[in-house]
């Protein structure tokens, strides 16, 4: 049986997100490191480094995904206004 995926919330601090940038993601992944890499590959104008650097974003485990959940971005918060 394969290891279950976890659900991670990766977000940037309030107040530093500009127009057309991502605020955060909810990601299903096997590890926090992999979740950050998935977020980095889904970046917008803020750039990929924001999501892999713990000084610019936080990564919190929300729980364990159900058996049917596939790895990847489940939700994203994109600032458009």
N, C-alpha and C positions, 0 to 999 in steps of 0.2 A: 504494500500500500504506500502511495506517495505521501510526502509530507503535506499537510494542509497549508493553504495560502492564508496569509494574514491580511487584514485591512488596515491601511495606514492613512493618516491625515498628514499631509505635508503642506505647510502654509508659511507665508511671509508675514513679518510683523505689520500691524496696522500702521497706516500713515506713510509708508514708503512705496506704495504701489502707484504707478503712473498710468495714464491712459494707454490702452491696448497692451496691457501686461496681465499675466496670470497672478491671481491672489493665492490660489492653492489648488490642491488636488486630493481626491480620495482614490487610493490605488490598492488593488489586490496584488500581492507579491509574496515571494518566499522569504524575503528579508527586507529590512529597512534600507539597506544599501542598494538593493535592486529596485526598490520603490523609488528611491531618489534618482536612479538612472532613468527609470521610466518617465518620471516627471521632467527630467532634463531633456529627454527626447521629444517632449510635448510642449516645450517652452514657447513663449511669444517674444515680444520686444525686450523683455527683461534679460534674456539670455539663459543659456543652459547652466552656467556656473552657480546661479542663485540656488538651484535645487540640489546641488551636490555639496554645497558648503554650509555646514551647520551654523556658521556665523550669520547667514542670510536667510535661513529658513529652519523651521522645526519639523520634526517627524515624530508622530505619536501613534502608537499601536492602538487601534480601536477595538480589535477583536479578531476572531478566526472566521474566515469565509466559509460558506457552505460548500459542499462537495461539487456543485455545479458551476461555481464561480470560476471564470477564467482570469488569468493574470492580465493586468493592464489598468488603464484609467477607467474608473467607475463614474466619477464626477469631476468636473473642473469648474473653477470660478474665475471668469475672465472679466477684467474691468473694461467697460466700454463707455463709461460716462463719468 
